[in-house]
Amino acid sequence: RPARGRGVATTAVGLLCRHAAIDAVDGGLGLRRLYLRAADRNTASQRVAEKNGFRRVGTERRYGELGDGSYADHVLFDLVL
């Protein structure tokens, strides 16, 4: 909770994206595309995705099970590296 609203998640995701894009021969993952899912009510995670250049590409209906046994839709984002 103390880190909320301070850009910690945005920075962390940005670092992960950069590492994913670096060629494997140079110590990175050599990936060309990343996907990110966020619960449709989780606007903070959606903002983190958008701030890092991810684009919303769809919704996965009833994707994630919640603690009460109900299901939530998830928003799907992708980033072409």
C-alpha positions as CSV (number, residue, x, y, z in Angstrom):
1,R,0.0,0.0,0.0
2,P,2.7,2.6,0.7
3,A,3.9,2.4,-2.9
4,R,0.5,3.0,-4.4
5,G,0.3,6.1,-6.6
6,R,4.1,6.7,-6.6
7,G,4.9,5.2,-10.0
8,V,6.6,2.0,-8.7
9,A,4.5,-0.4,-10.7
10,T,4.8,1.8,-13.8
11,T,8.6,1.9,-13.5
12,A,8.8,-1.9,-12.8
13,V,6.8,-2.8,-15.9
14,G,8.8,-0.4,-18.0
15,L,12.0,-2.1,-16.9
16,L,10.6,-5.5,-17.6
17,C,9.5,-4.4,-21.1
18,R,13.0,-3.1,-21.8
19,H,14.6,-6.4,-20.6
20,A,12.1,-8.4,-22.7
21,A,13.1,-6.5,-25.9
22,I,16.8,-6.9,-25.5
23,D,18.2,-9.7,-27.8
24,A,18.9,-13.0,-25.9
25,V,22.5,-12.9,-27.1
26,D,22.9,-9.6,-25.2
27,G,21.3,-11.0,-22.0
28,G,17.7,-10.1,-22.6
29,L,14.7,-12.2,-23.5
30,G,14.6,-11.4,-27.2
31,L,10.8,-11.1,-27.2
32,R,8.8,-9.2,-29.9
33,R,5.4,-8.9,-28.2
34,L,4.1,-8.8,-24.6
35,Y,0.6,-9.3,-23.2
36,L,-0.9,-8.0,-20.0
37,R,-4.2,-8.7,-18.4
38,A,-6.0,-6.6,-15.8
39,A,-9.3,-7.1,-14.2
40,D,-11.9,-4.8,-15.7
41,R,-12.4,-2.9,-12.4
42,N,-8.6,-2.5,-11.8
43,T,-8.1,0.9,-13.4
44,A,-4.8,1.4,-11.7
45,S,-3.3,-1.7,-13.5
46,Q,-4.8,-0.6,-16.7
47,R,-3.2,2.8,-16.4
48,V,0.2,1.1,-15.7
49,A,-0.2,-0.8,-19.0
50,E,-1.1,2.3,-21.0
51,K,1.7,4.4,-19.5
52,N,4.1,1.8,-20.8
53,G,2.8,1.8,-24.3
54,F,0.5,-1.2,-24.1
55,R,-2.7,-1.0,-26.3
56,R,-6.0,-2.4,-25.3
57,V,-6.9,-5.2,-27.7
58,G,-9.9,-6.8,-26.1
59,T,-11.8,-8.2,-23.2
60,E,-11.7,-11.8,-21.9
61,R,-15.1,-12.3,-20.4
62,R,-15.4,-14.1,-17.1
63,Y,-11.7,-14.8,-17.1
64,G,-10.6,-14.5,-13.5
65,E,-12.3,-16.1,-10.5
66,L,-12.8,-13.8,-7.5
67,G,-12.7,-14.8,-3.8
68,D,-16.4,-15.0,-3.6
69,G,-16.6,-17.5,-6.4
70,S,-17.9,-15.0,-9.0
71,Y,-15.9,-14.2,-12.2
72,A,-14.5,-10.9,-13.4
73,D,-13.8,-9.8,-17.0
74,H,-10.2,-9.0,-17.8
75,V,-9.0,-6.4,-20.2
76,L,-6.3,-7.7,-22.5
77,F,-3.4,-5.4,-23.6
78,D,-0.5,-6.0,-25.9
79,L,2.8,-4.3,-26.7
80,V,4.8,-4.9,-29.8
81,L,8.5,-4.4,-29.0
